[in-house]
Every structure is written in structure tokens, then in C-alpha cells.
Amino acid sequence: MISTFQERMKQFGFEGRTLLYTLDGEGEPHLVGGTWSEAEAVLRRADVVLNFHYAIDPRLLAYARRTALVDIDPGLLQFWMSTGQLNVPAHDCYLTTGETVGTPAARFSDCGLQWTHIRPPVCLDLWPVTHDARAEDFTTVSSWSSASWLKVNRDGQSILIDNTKRVSFLDFVDLPRHTSQPLELALYLLDRDPAGPVRVKQAQQDAADRASLERHGWRVRDSREVTGSPTTYRSYIQQSRGEFSAAKPSCRGFQNAWVSDRTVSYLASGKPVVVQHTGPSTYLPDGEGMFRFVSLPDAVAALETINRDYRRHCRAAREIAEAYFDARRILATALNAVLSPLSP
């Protein structure tokens, strides 16, 4: 696995420029293929450490001249922090892909921190517009029934809420019966590859879900078939007609205008998207190239509208990516925020 990772990093110009560590049973970090003195030297000379690991060992951050936490689970991260379910070390700067995080519109705490909003970036050069005349399906790649639960307090009692994509997709299980547009889900299911006897019950549930989806008219793929490498993943998206996808219950509940980096990749490839509404946005379009549905009739209407003038919506999809998700501009915004002096 490590050699595969290193080979892929080489393709993007990172040969000899990666440091990996694992955590032992007590949470102690152990470097793989390097020494701590090497790691310390890298961290000390770096302008900034962009950290995506919320529970990173603070000793690693201590070496850095400047640090920035990158929040890609907006709403959830702040919920976990404010309820004591996650202890995040202090950083110099806090970036978030949630549009409402740290604003009066947020439905959750800002945890006493100043958040800078950045949009999910896509490298437009690596995701060019593609047109495949054979493309039939609106697709997506998704988890299904992972152990994703929200622990909340209601009336003084602690309860768990199912926060999986399974819950959201099943709300729209009848969609294929209301549209002539073929729909395919590439899902991480355990029914054909259970990870040991402990997961047998989950595998049985996944098998029942697969059968139910197929009875309702969905095409179901194994996500491992289409995500085996960055190239395979990109090909799957670019050979699709567009994307149809639901959002986790938390994304809808927090109403922070969350949008997936996967969806952004569809847009960059010139693929129209029909995605579940996750709250009001100051910039996300809704009606040309990108449709944000609330109800089953909304989704049906969006698919019909796209197919009436498919090439126009393909052009609009790419224009959305260029206008709002260009990695060069987003990275410049992020670095300006991170490298500027701390606010008083």
C-alpha cells in the first residue's frame, strides 16, 4: 500500500517529498521510512502546515512556523468540538468549506474560533471537459452504511442519529420509476466482500439494500471497481452523463451549503449535476448546469430539464467550475488567509 501511494505521489511531483506516520495502540505516532529529525527539519522550514487531520498530535504542530486546520466536514467538526467529542489542537488559522461556519447564519457553534471560508478546489487542468457520446447514466460514488452516527442530547438523554448516505438515498429510492434517465450508484457495499465475520450482519443488510435498489430500477456498481486509482476514478466520472447524488442528513440539517469535491469534479468535466439541497448559498447556482433538489419532483424535473438541452448544461457545468472552484484562485485565497498576521 505504501509503495502504491509513493508511486502515485511521484506522478504529481512529490517523489521523495512525503513523510508518513502511523499511530500505535496508545496513539503514539511512528514514522514510516524516515526519522523524527527529518520530520522536524521539514516542519521547521515549511512556510505553513495545512492540516486535514483533526486529531493530529500537537507535538507535530509545535515544530511548524505556522499552522492551518482545513475543515472538510463543516458543521460536523464544530458539533464534535463543541460537544467534547473531538479535541482539536490549537492552530494559527482555521479554514472551512462550510459557507455558514462562523457566521450568524450558522446552526452550530463557531467554537470561539475565527473561520475563513474556502470553496472545495478542483485542478481544472487535470479535470478537462470530456464528451462521451456513449454516456448514458447519471452516476455518483458514495459510501453507504458506514458507522456514521451523530451523538446528540435530547430532553436530557443521549441518543444516536443515523448519519449515513444510505438514509438519504433511500428517501429517493423511487426516483428511477419517475424518470427515463438511467441512474447508477457506485457504492461501498460489503455484500460481496465482507471484511471478516464481524461484518457479516452488515454484509447481509447491504445485500438486501442492493436487491431493493435494483428492484426500483437503480444500477448498482461496487465503488472499489471505479476508485482503484486516481485515473480510474476520473475516467468513471468523465464517462458519466452527469451526477445525481444525495447528501448526508447532517449536511441538510446544518444548512451550510455544503458541496462535495466529487461534485466539483463532475462540473469541471462538463457534467451537469443534480444534488441534494444543503442550504442557501451566496454563490451556488441552481438551475443551469447545477440543480439542487429538495423533493422527488424537484429531482425528476431537473433531470428532464438537463436532457432537453444537454450540451448547454454541459457548458454551464464547466463554467461553474471555472468561476467558483478553480484551485489556483482558491489556494491563493487560503494562503493569503494563512500567511497574513493573526487578527488582534
C-alpha positions, 0 to 999 in steps of 0.5 A: 500500500505504501509503495502504491501511494509513493508511486502515485505521489511521484506522478504529481511531483512529490517523489521523495517529498512525503513523510508518513506516520502511523499511530500505535495502540496508545496513539503514539505516532511512528514514522514510516521510512524516515526519522523524527529529525527529518520530520522536524527539519521539514516542519521547521522550514515549511512556510505553513502546515495545512492540516486535514487531520483533526486529531493530529498530535500537537507535538507535530504542530509545535515544530511548524512556523505556522499552522492551518486546520482545513475543515472538510466536514463543516458543521460536523467538526464544530458539533464534535468540538463543541460537544467534547467529542473531538479535541482539536489542537490549537492552530494559527488559522482555521479554514472551512468549506462550510459557507455558514461556519462562523457566521450568524447564519450558522446552526452550530457553534463557531467554537470561539474560533475565527473561520475563513471560508474556502470553496472545495478546489478542483485542478481544472487542468487535470479535470478537462471537459470530456464528451462521451457520446456513449454516456448514458447514466447519471452516476455518483460514488458514495459510501453507504452504511458506514458507522456514521452516527451523530451523538446528540442530547435530547430532553436530557438523554443521549441518543444516536442519529443515523448519519449515513448516505444510505438514509438519504438515498433511500428517501429517493429510492423511487426516483428511477420509476419517475424518470427515463434517465438511467441512474447508477450508484457506485457504492461501498457495499460489503455484500460481496466482500465482507471484511471478516465475520464481524461484518457479516450482519452488515454484509447481509443488510447491504445485500438486501439494500442492493436487491431493493435498489435494483428492484426500483430500477437503480444500477448498482456498481461496487465503488472499489471497481471505479476508485482503484486509482486516481485515473480510474476514478476520473475516467468513471466520472468523465464517462458519466452523463452527469451526477445525481447524488444525495447528501448526508442528513447532517449536511441538510440539517446544518444548512451550510451549503455544503458541496462535495469535491466529487461534485466539483469534479463532475462540473469541471468535466462538463457534467451537469449535476443534480444534488441534494439541497444543503442550504442557501448559498451566496454563490451556488447556482441552481438551475443551469448546469447545477440543480439542487433538489429538495423533493422527488419532483424537484429531482425528476424535473431537473433531470428532464430539464438537463436532457432537453438541452444537454450540451448547454448544461454541459457548458454551464457545468464547466463554467461553474467550475471555472468561476467558483472552484478553480484551485489556483484562485482558491489556494491563493485565497487560503494562503493569503488567509494563512500567511497574513498576521493573526487578527488582534 
